[in-house]
Amino acid sequence: MSIWAKVATAVRGGVNEAGEAIADNQALRILDQEIRDADNALLKSKDALTGIIAKRKLAEKKVESLKSSLEEYEGYVIKALDNKDENLAVEIAEKIAGMETELLGEEGVAKSFTDSEAQLRRAVVQTESNLKRLKQQVDTVKATETVQRAQAAVAARHSGANSSMRSAVDSLESLKNRQAERGAQFEAAKELAESTEEFSLEDKLKAAGIVGGGAKAGDVLARLKAKRGG
């Protein structure tokens, strides 16, 4: 692979990594916005729940008020009958019939509000639980992303330090090898100098007659004759 092909591959790799990083950041931003939207929707649901609770309470008060009035008017009927006032008793009874019809309607309204309140309460609780879990997961993802970025930075620095250290070690080994080679050269030169000095000194001693030279033929013959006995 040519150098330009390697450069192109490296650039594509960098672009892919950058693209992935952008996509991850975009996904987190989108998720944050969706969480904000869900929070707003939850607030609106709670407002709606508050309104339903208020209407349910009003309807229940109306029901209780009607029941109280019915008991009161039933007492009036009894009194009218005790007074043998049949017409008044009938008129009161008609009033009671209308109130009972109204009571049935108000009880239906109150029950409808009660049912809606229960449903909305369950929805709010479920939404709050889901949002809480989602927020925790997002916080975990963000924290993990931060930690991994820090780890990547440390790893990059550590890798660079290791590379520099290896280069320094290699340089040190090379220097030690050169020093060892020069040391060997110095030892060889010293040995050669000493050998030359000893050889020169031997020649000087022989020339001065202090040290004898090698064996001569006459000396060898004389020694053999003496050994033969004459």
C-alpha positions in Angstrom: 0.0 0.0 0.0 1.4 3.4 -1.0 1.9 6.2 1.5 -1.0 8.1 0.0 -3.3 5.1 0.2 -2.3 4.8 3.9 -3.0 8.5 4.4 -6.4 8.2 2.7 -7.2 5.2 4.9 -6.2 7.0 8.0 -8.3 10.0 7.0 -11.3 7.8 6.3 -10.8 6.2 9.8 -10.6 9.6 11.4 -13.8 10.8 9.5 -15.6 7.6 10.6 -14.6 8.2 14.3 -15.6 11.8 14.0 -18.9 10.9 12.4 -19.6 8.3 15.2 -18.8 10.9 17.8 -21.1 13.4 16.2 -23.9 10.8 15.9 -23.4 9.9 19.6 -23.6 13.5 20.7 -26.6 14.1 18.5 -28.3 11.0 19.9 -27.8 12.3 23.5 -29.1 15.8 22.5 -32.2 14.2 21.0 -32.7 12.1 24.0 -32.3 15.1 26.3 -34.9 17.0 24.3 -37.3 14.0 24.4 -36.8 13.9 28.2 -37.6 17.6 28.4 -40.7 17.1 26.3 -41.8 14.1 28.5 -41.3 16.3 31.6 -43.5 19.0 30.1 -46.1 16.5 29.2 -45.9 15.0 32.7 -46.4 18.5 34.2 -49.5 19.0 32.0 -50.8 15.6 33.1 -50.4 16.6 36.7 -52.2 19.8 36.1 -55.0 17.9 34.4 -55.0 15.5 37.4 -55.3 18.4 39.8 -58.3 19.7 37.8 -60.0 16.3 37.8 -59.4 15.9 41.5 -61.0 19.3 42.1 -64.0 18.5 40.0 -64.4 15.1 41.6 -64.4 16.8 45.1 -67.0 19.3 43.9 -69.2 16.5 42.5 -68.9 14.5 45.8 -69.8 17.6 47.8 -72.8 18.1 45.5 -73.8 14.5 46.1 -73.5 14.8 49.8 -75.4 18.1 49.7 -78.2 16.4 47.7 -78.3 13.5 50.1 -78.6 15.8 53.0 -81.4 17.8 51.3 -83.2 14.5 50.5 -83.2 13.5 54.1 -84.4 16.9 55.1 -87.3 16.9 52.5 -88.2 13.3 53.4 -88.7 14.6 57.0 -90.9 17.4 55.5 -93.1 14.8 53.8 -93.5 12.9 57.1 -94.5 16.1 58.9 -97.0 17.0 56.1 -98.5 13.5 56.4 -98.7 13.9 60.1 -100.5 17.1 59.6 -102.8 15.3 57.1 -101.8 17.8 54.4 -101.8 15.4 51.5 -101.3 18.0 48.8 -98.3 19.4 50.5 -96.9 15.9 51.0 -97.3 15.3 47.2 -95.7 18.5 46.3 -92.7 17.7 48.6 -92.5 14.2 47.1 -92.3 15.6 43.6 -89.5 17.8 44.8 -87.8 14.8 46.3 -88.2 12.9 43.0 -86.5 15.7 41.1 -83.7 15.8 43.7 -83.2 12.0 43.4 -82.9 12.3 39.6 -80.3 15.0 40.1 -78.5 12.9 42.7 -78.2 10.0 40.3 -76.7 12.4 37.7 -74.2 13.9 40.2 -73.2 10.4 41.5 -72.5 9.4 37.9 -70.4 12.5 37.3 -68.6 11.9 40.6 -67.9 8.3 39.6 -66.7 9.4 36.2 -64.2 11.9 37.8 -63.1 9.2 40.3 -62.4 6.7 37.5 -60.6 9.3 35.4 -58.6 10.4 38.4 -57.5 6.8 39.1 -56.5 6.2 35.5 -54.6 9.4 35.3 -52.9 8.8 38.6 -51.7 5.4 37.3 -50.4 7.0 34.1 -48.6 9.8 36.0 -47.0 7.3 38.4 -45.9 5.0 35.5 -44.6 8.0 33.5 -42.6 9.3 36.5 -41.1 5.8 37.0 -40.2 5.5 33.4 -38.7 9.0 33.2 -36.7 8.4 36.4 -35.2 5.2 34.9 -34.5 6.9 31.6 -32.8 9.8 33.3 -30.7 7.4 35.4 -29.7 5.6 32.2 -28.8 8.8 30.4 -26.8 10.0 33.4 -25.0 6.6 33.4 -24.3 6.9 29.6 -23.0 10.4 30.0 -20.8 9.5 33.0 -19.4 6.4 31.1 -18.8 8.6 28.0 -16.8 11.1 30.2 -14.8 8.4 31.9 -14.0 6.6 28.5 -12.9 9.9 27.0 -10.6 10.5 30.0 -9.3 6.9 29.7 -8.7 7.4 26.0 -6.7 10.6 26.7 -4.7 8.8 29.3 -4.1 5.8 27.0 -3.0 8.1 24.2 -0.6 9.9 26.5 0.6 6.6 28.0 1.1 5.2 24.5 3.1 8.2 23.5 5.2 8.0 26.7 5.8 4.3 26.0 6.9 5.2 22.4 9.2 7.8 23.7 10.6 5.5 26.4 11.2 2.7 23.8 13.0 5.2 21.6 15.1 6.4 24.6 15.9 2.8 25.6 16.9 2.0 22.0 19.1 5.0 21.9 20.7 4.0 25.2 21.4 0.5 24.0 23.0 1.9 20.8 25.2 4.2 22.9 26.2 1.4 25.2 27.1 -0.8 22.2 29.2 2.0 20.7 30.9 2.5 24.0 31.6 -1.2 24.3 33.1 -1.3 20.8 35.3 1.7 21.5 36.4 0.1 24.8 37.4 -3.1 22.9 39.3 -1.0 20.4 41.2 0.7 23.3 42.1 -2.7 24.8 43.3 -4.0 21.5 45.5 -0.9 21.0 46.9 -1.2 24.5 47.8 -4.9 24.0 49.4 -4.1 20.6 51.4 -1.3 22.2 52.6 -3.5 25.0 53.5 -6.4 22.6 55.5 -4.0 20.4 57.2 -2.5 23.4 58.3 -6.0 24.8 59.6 -7.0 21.3 61.6 -3.9 21.0 63.1 -4.3 24.5 64.2 -7.9 23.7 66.0 -6.8 20.6 67.8 -4.1 22.6 68.9 -6.6 25.3 70.2 -9.0 22.7 72.1 -6.2 20.9 73.7 -5.3 24.2 74.8 -8.8 24.8 72.8 -9.0 28.0 70.5 -11.7 26.6 71.9 -14.4 24.4 70.6 -15.1 21.0 69.6 -18.4 19.5 71.7 -21.6 19.5 74.8 -21.7 17.1 76.1 -24.8 15.2 79.5 -24.7 17.0 78.0 -24.7 20.4 75.7 -27.6 19.5 78.7 -29.6 18.1 80.9 -28.9 21.2 78.1 -30.0 23.5 77.5 -33.3 21.6 81.3 -34.1 21.6 81.5 -33.5 25.3 78.5 -35.8 25.8 80.2 -38.5 23.6 83.3 -38.4 25.8 85.8 -36.7 23.7 
